[in-house]
Amino acid sequence: MESGVRVDLHGKQALVTGGARGLGASIARRLAGAGASVLVADLRKDLARDLCNELGAMGRGDARFVEMDVRDAAAVAEVFKDLEAEGQEVDILVNNAAVDVSKPIEHLTADEVTRVVTTNLLGPMYLCLETYRRMVARGGGHIVNILSTAANRTWTEAGPYAAGKSGLRAFTHTLFKEAQRDCPGIGVTGIIAGGMETPFIMERFPDADTSMLQSPDIVADTVLYALSVPAGSAVSELVVVPRKEPSWP
């Protein structure tokens, strides 16, 4: 599916977490198609490298794999130090990496809760800490945090996931307000995405009714739209859900 959103990202470098597959891969393809150089950050080395090769073969700009565990603050900081040493900058950050454990709260373990909340909340915060201060110093950039309908309305078996996404939504709103104060050239956007036909859902719920889901390409187009808004305006939050989304509003 070709994008209907037009934005010129030539000369920009984007970092997409969880970029090897699913929504992350769709976002990486859209950014590369708009001319951006893309850093595909993931723990799935082979999938990430395959995507980078695909983008390169299609002539869609430079794409490079970055191994990153977003749960490790020191490792995240090291990636940015390495980029600086190479004279590179991150102009666009897309915090997409996320995990879930679908269990009733009474059956959850402390390790499962920690993994979900650290990946979905602390990880994006670590990335924002490293990126935002550098964007302020340069006078511009854009941060996109992928949220969920669970940030607004939760359901059973989604306690840690909803907690993480709700926290990330609050953090995103705060960062938006601080960017208004600190640097008008920085955009901060939260994207509340409804159910998508991606491995994130289909691997856990193989019998899911796909007619109730949307293509990740639609959400990736929403990312492009956020990046396309002229400098005099700001998009703090967008909601994109399937028409049959049961968890919205």
C-alpha positions, 0 to 999 in steps of 0.5 A, a space after each residue: 500500500 502506497 502512502 497518501 501522505 507527502 512529506 520530504 524527509 531528505 537529509 533527516 535521520 530517523 531512529 525507529 525502535 522495534 523497527 524490524 517487523 510489524 508496525 515498526 517495519 511499516 514506519 521504517 518503510 514510510 520514513 525511508 520512502 519519504 527520503 529519510 535515512 533510517 536506523 532500525 533499532 531492534 533485538 531481532 538482528 536478522 529481521 532488522 538486517 533483512 529490512 535494511 537490505 529491502 529498503 536499500 534494494 528499493 532505493 529508499 535511502 540509507 537504512 542501518 541496523 542498530 542493536 538496542 535493548 530499550 530496557 537498558 538505559 546505559 545501552 541506549 546512552 551508548 548508542 547515542 554516544 556512538 552516533 555522536 562520535 560518527 557525526 550523526 544526529 537523530 532528527 526523528 525518534 519513533 518510540 514503537 517497541 512494545 511487549 505485552 503479557 495477556 494474563 489476569 493480574 492474579 497470575 502475573 509474575 513480578 518479572 512479567 510486570 517488570 518486562 512490560 512496564 520497562 519496555 513500554 514506559 521506561 524504554 521510551 523515556 530513556 530514548 526521549 532523555 537522550 534525544 530531547 536534550 540533543 534536539 534542544 541543543 540543535 534547535 529542532 527535531 521530532 519525537 513520536 511516541 506510539 501509544 494505544 487505546 489502552 492509554 485511555 480505556 483498558 480491558 481485562 488481562 491488560 494491567 501492565 500494558 495499560 499502565 505502561 501506555 497510560 504512563 507514556 501518554 502522560 509523559 508525552 503530554 508533559 514533553 510536549 508542554 516542555 518543548 513549547 517552552 524550551 524549543 519551538 522547533 521540536 515536535 512531540 506527538 503521541 499516536 493512539 493506535 487501535 488494533 492492527 494486523 501485526 505479529 504483536 496481536 496475531 502471534 498471541 491471538 491467532 484466531 483474532 477477527 482480522 476484520 476488526 483490525 487495521 493495517 499497520 501502514 495506516 498508522 505509519 501514514 499517521 506518523 508521516 502526517 505528524 511530521 508533515 505539519 508546518 512549523 507554525 502548528 503542532 500535533 500533540 496527539 492523534 487517534 487512529 483506530 479501525 472503524 470497528 474498534 471495540 476499545 474506543 472511546 
